[in-house]
Amino acid sequence: MRRVPAENLTCCPRCHGALADDAQDSPRCTACGASYGTLGGIPVLVADADLDAIDLRETGGHLPTYDCAGLGIPSVDAALARGDRILELGAGLDTHRAPNVVMTDAFVYGADHLDVVADAHALPFADASFDFVFSLAVFEHLHSPWIAAREIARVLRPGGSCYTLAAFLQPLHGYPDHYFNATESGLRRLFEDDFEVQEAGPSRCCPHRESLVPGLRMREMARELRDDATAPWRTRWRARRLDRALMTAGHQFLQLADEMTRRPVGHESWRQIAPAVEVVAVRRDGS
Ligand SMILES: [Zn+2]
């Protein structure tokens, strides 16, 4: 695989000017003079960054990790196999380590494996720096996802491609906030200006248990009522039944979900309630 030294690709996120290479601890733009901080040795190339808010090494440790190469995402697997110059956005919880993947996140989690802390709305990379850009469950946390789609186009070479997985039917979650869930058409539209969209649809990479989260919240509501000694006994009895029914329904759904979503009607129904949607898109020439 080709080595992609992240420090050779980074630039000032404000003006895309070169960063002074003599200032490892406080990167400085040679064009506009902006200076940047570091967290645990990782450059934070975000304008006006609040380093305390970005540092989740203590508080973010409970979040689940994953290996991007173990999720069975064909476009990611193909890019890894080709040795593409890859940019991952939201890579703070990815356990994969490969020299050709530049790992960025808006936050620093437990492991200090990120190459750069970056804001997807203003990426600190020069134009056409990458062959492939991907992100998993990042776009719902972006305040202006259309700007991030433009940034992905800018840092991709023409003909390069991107994979984006975003929340569709998922409840509120995550850092720093949760702004926009996407439909298939919405996610497709984000990329249509600068890309040829090859595929857009419900994602099989998001586990079925995500579909149970609304039921878990309903169970919390039911249990509060069940345990409220001031509520009428019939109401408390109904709340107990509701809690148990939702628990049973969740178990049964998980047992059957793979089988049901393989069938035509089941697939079409699942498509309307899938927890995540995904898009694969190729950057057009000259855009
Ligand atoms: Zn600058």
Residues whose N, C-alpha, C, O or C-beta is under 5 A from the ligand:
A	BS01	ZN	C12 R14 C15 H16 G17 C29 A31 C32 G33 A34
